[in-house]
Amino acid sequence: MDYFSVEQGRTMPGLKLVLTAGVPGPWGESAKAVLKAKGIAYVPVLQEMGTDNAPLVAWTGHRNAPIVVHDGEPPRTGWAEILMLAERLKPEPALVPADVGARADMLGLCQLICGERGLGWNRRLMMTGDLIRQVQAAGADEPPLVTLLRGYGYTDAEYAAAPGRVAALLRHLADRLRAQQERGSAYFLGDGLTALDLYWTCFSALLDPLPQDVNPMPDMVRWLYQNQNDVIAAAMDPILFAHRDRIYRENIGLPLDY
């Protein structure tokens, strides 16, 4: 993907999406998938992983990605904020159900994938712990990346609890998808694509990233993303990853470009 600098992007018209270059971060990939599904064009703006991103902070007040900037509105960083902006800018095709019960159901499951203490959050805790243990085994000083990751609530107790939390969610999602398929639906909710399908697909990379020919990741990132835990491996039902593969093919597109 060709990125514009912060200095370029902040003066350009249209919706801006700040992304971390070079890695398929699930929050950023999800934002891209939502905008693509809605047919909303955006200007990709560069965020550099592991730096202070001072120009970005001066523009948006944030140093991490993704960030969506739309006209004179406050920058949006949360998955739900970005989703709801996309729904407002282009209501069709809807990715959030209109029915209140279905809407609450979907947003709750999305929170368990994207939100604090959700799938992505817990996998990040596990990655942090894996890096810490690797550095300690080598007798090396912690690199800046580890210091950065520690800021997301890492403790040894959280690291130990994370696999069980992820596995419980995977079992729930597999049960739901199996029930949906038994009633004739190919999606997690209702009979059509919702944001839940997109978020699961993008966040599944933290467990089983796609092959290098369609997802050219740096070796260290791939090592971190791949599941390293037997508790999670036992819950990785093939039905979830068959669904993931179909959503990539039919809705997100391959190869991935970041």
ABEGO torsion letter per residue (X at the ends): XBBBBAAAAAABBEBBBBBBBGBBBAAAAAAAAAAAAAGBBBBBBBBBBGBAGAAAAAAAGBABOBBBBBEABBBBABAAAAAAAAAAABAOBBABBABAAAAAAAAAAAAAAABBGBAAAAAAAAAAAAAAAAAAAAGBBBBAAAAAAAAAGBBAAAAAAAAAAAAAAAAAAAAAAAAAAAAGBABABEABBBAAAAAAAAAAAAABBBBAAABBBBAAAAAAABBABAAAAAABBAAAAAAAAAAAAAAAEOBBBX
